[in-house]
Amino acid sequence: MRKSVFPRRSGFTPLLFLMAIGCGDGTTGGAAGSGGLSGSGGSRTGGAVGTGGAVGTGGLSGTGGGRTGGAVGTGGAVGTGGVVGTGGAGGSPTVVGGGGCPLFTADDAWNRDISAAAVDASWTTRLAALVAGTTQIHPDFGTIYGIPINVVPAAQPAVPVVFDDYPDESDPGPYPFPARAVARVEGTTDPASCSGDCHLLTVQQGACMLYEGYACRYATDGWHCGNGAKWDLKRRSYGQRTSGWTSADAAGLPIYAGLARHDEVMAGVISHAIRFTVRCTSASFVAPATHQAVPGGCAGNVNAPPMGLRIRLKATFDISSYSTTAQVFLRAFKKYGLILADNGSNFYFQSEQSPNWNDDEIND
């Protein structure tokens, strides 16, 4: 479960209304393979694939337990950067990410405008029932928490990576991971010590390749991760990896694609979907997910959605009273929505960990 980042405001309980929409690309997943650790709480087991889902009323954010904060590394070639671009085929926005790389293609699922997509009333009702009692959507990131992003130059040396848990569902190395002294790993100040999900995300400039690892740590013989995945950021994400495989995310998705970066929020627009979690998911997935996960105690729960479920904030929800930072996120929730990527506290959404965030504005 994911740790609560900010204290609740006394007497302040905003109920956000979200609707479940059609999932993914209108396609269903293939047979799910076994494998992959769950990103946060809940094992990833194999199983049959379900059909599409949608979005619901509801709101919300849960409480949760134990993630430790990750500090920012210094020196070296690690950084953020990048700008937000516009344009793209068919008028679809194209996000330019860290290192000046695109966030996949303009028609990629992460970049799709779903503000006019049809609502699935059944999944709207079921998702609301699943998270009943949760009253706030919750930012699982900030100056301390969140998932850091490493950006390395094109000439970054590639190093071997040992995949300890699921090598059969990992893209083999070597990976251009940063050196231990400068690498930023989720939830730790020292990559030699892993506690929690310990995601290691690296964008390589020039080649515009994305490398992601789960449960990563630096040992005497170099980098070890539970599993690993890589994507070409210049291509459409869906179909780059085998259907049924996990990734550094329980849903088999690229984590980086679902994180809002500080620089794009400061530019005033997030033009892609954001990743979020719920406690229970079913033994099924829908595009763009490629993998399913059923945490303990969730088997047989008829309201448990498939990985890859996509939701959006209702167009009628008034965001005018929120902080500038919060409004950037809320506009993105209306236009691009959120994609179910992992198991964790209900309606926690993730973004980049950065010392530059204003935690008070995020809390709003």
ZINOR-V133321 format. One record per pair of residues at least 24 apart in sequence whose C-alpha atoms are under 6 Angstrom apart, sorted by the first residue. I is the first residue (numbers start at 1). J is the second residue. Records with the same first field share a line. If there is no record, write none. Layout:
I = J, J
//
This chain:
1 = 40, 41, 64, 65, 344, 345
2 = 64, 65, 67, 344, 345
3 = 64, 65, 66, 67
4 = 63, 64
15 = 59, 135, 136
16 = 59
17 = 57, 58, 59
18 = 56, 57, 58, 312, 313, 314
19 = 55, 56, 57, 124, 311, 312
20 = 54, 55, 56, 119, 120, 124, 311
21 = 54, 55, 118, 119, 120, 310, 311
22 = 53, 54
23 = 52, 53, 54, 309, 310
24 = 287, 288
25 = 287
27 = 287
28 = 286, 287
29 = 285, 286
30 = 243
31 = 244
32 = 244, 291
33 = 244
36 = 166, 246
38 = 250
39 = 197, 249, 250
40 = 343, 344
42 = 295, 296
43 = 295
44 = 293
45 = 293
47 = 283
49 = 284, 285
50 = 284, 285
52 = 286
53 = 309
54 = 120, 123
55 = 123, 124, 311
56 = 124, 125, 127, 128
57 = 124, 128
58 = 128
59 = 135, 136, 137
60 = 134, 135, 136, 137, 347
61 = 134, 136, 137, 138, 346, 347, 348
62 = 134, 345, 346
68 = 187
69 = 144, 145, 187
70 = 144, 186, 187, 188, 189
71 = 189
73 = 182, 184
74 = 182
76 = 182
77 = 152
78 = 150, 151, 152
79 = 150, 151
80 = 151
84 = 264
99 = 205
101 = 208
102 = 233
103 = 233
104 = 233, 234, 235, 236
105 = 235, 236
108 = 236
110 = 272, 273
111 = 272
113 = 335, 336
114 = 335, 336
115 = 335
126 = 303
130 = 303
137 = 347
138 = 348
139 = 348, 349
140 = 348, 349, 350
141 = 350, 351, 353
142 = 353, 357, 359
143 = 353, 354, 355, 357
145 = 353
146 = 351, 352, 353
147 = 186, 352, 353
148 = 352, 353
149 = 201
150 = 201, 202
151 = 202, 203
152 = 204
153 = 204, 205
154 = 204, 205, 206
161 = 223, 224
162 = 224
163 = 224, 225, 226, 227
164 = 226
165 = 226
166 = 227
169 = 245
170 = 227, 228, 229
171 = 229
191 = 217, 218
192 = 217, 218
208 = 233
209 = 233
213 = 248
214 = 248
238 = 288
243 = 290
244 = 290, 291
245 = 291
246 = 291
250 = 342
251 = 289, 290, 291, 292, 307, 341
252 = 289, 290, 291
253 = 289
259 = 351, 352
260 = 351
261 = 352
269 = 328
270 = 332
272 = 336
273 = 336, 337, 338
274 = 338
275 = 338, 339, 340, 341, 349
276 = 340, 341, 348, 349
277 = 340, 342, 343, 344, 346, 347, 348
278 = 343, 344, 345, 346, 347
279 = 343, 344, 345, 346
280 = 304
281 = 305, 306
282 = 306
307 = 340
308 = 339, 340
309 = 339, 340
310 = 338, 339
311 = 337, 338
312 = 337
323 = 361
325 = 361
326 = 362
//
